[in-house]
Amino acid sequence: MNIILLGAPGAGKGTQAEKICEYLNIPTISTGNIIRAALKSGTEMGLKAKSFMDAGKLVPDDVVIGIIKERLAENDCQNGFILDGFPRTIPQAEALDAMGVQIDKVIDIEVPDENIVARMSGRRVCEKCGASYHLEYKKPSKDGVCDLCTGALVQRKDDHPDTVLSRLKVYHEETEPLKDYYQKQGKLAIVEGQEEIADTTALVLKELEV
Ligand code: AMP
């Protein structure tokens, strides 16, 4: 199954992607994680993306479309994939259609703006593998240490409150129109983000009929 997860930054897309991955055994493709990895290893693409990312802006379409094209061509995507954080603009969605990629379902996780800032301030990510945690909702077994790879858990620079507000603005202007785009294709399902992660997962899996 080929799945897109839509939703504001901090709505819990990454966490739900991990859960779906457990059920369906298909890879998650997170453009944010790919860009952060490129940045860490100092590639040209990473350096180009840095200023946009730090300011809470979107990286130019041609850069992310290129990333996705390369990633979807890899073998592990043959039985399906979960896109987390792509597409984020109408041209990106059109590029996906133009590549002939068949999307089965688009799950939009809805969380009110007023809850997003609070959620983001507690978010921590593993600086080594990119796994996501939360100080309140998704604690690691050991404080500050990733359960998966023992990497250190840090706060993303773009999760600081000022940047979160710009990211939310960008989300509403550029990404939210995708709901209508996929609604018209008959692929959109809306899931209200719940207080408990497991409750949101149950709603997501129900929409995916798995
Ligand atoms: P994320 O981890 O998905 O929140 O992404 C972090 C940042 O990476 C975003 O704020 C953008 O600067 C950049 N980014 C990730 N995915 C995309 C995308 N599909 N289009 C443009 N920029 C992106």
Boltz pocket constraint, residues with backbone or C-beta under 6 A from the ligand:
constraints:
  - pocket:
      binder: B
      contacts: [[A, 9], [A, 30], [A, 31], [A, 32], [A, 33], [A, 35], [A, 49], [A, 52], [A, 53], [A, 54], [A, 56], [A, 57], [A, 58], [A, 59], [A, 60], [A, 61], [A, 64], [A, 84], [A, 85], [A, 86], [A, 87], [A, 88], [A, 89], [A, 92], [A, 158], [A, 167]]
      max_distance: 6.0
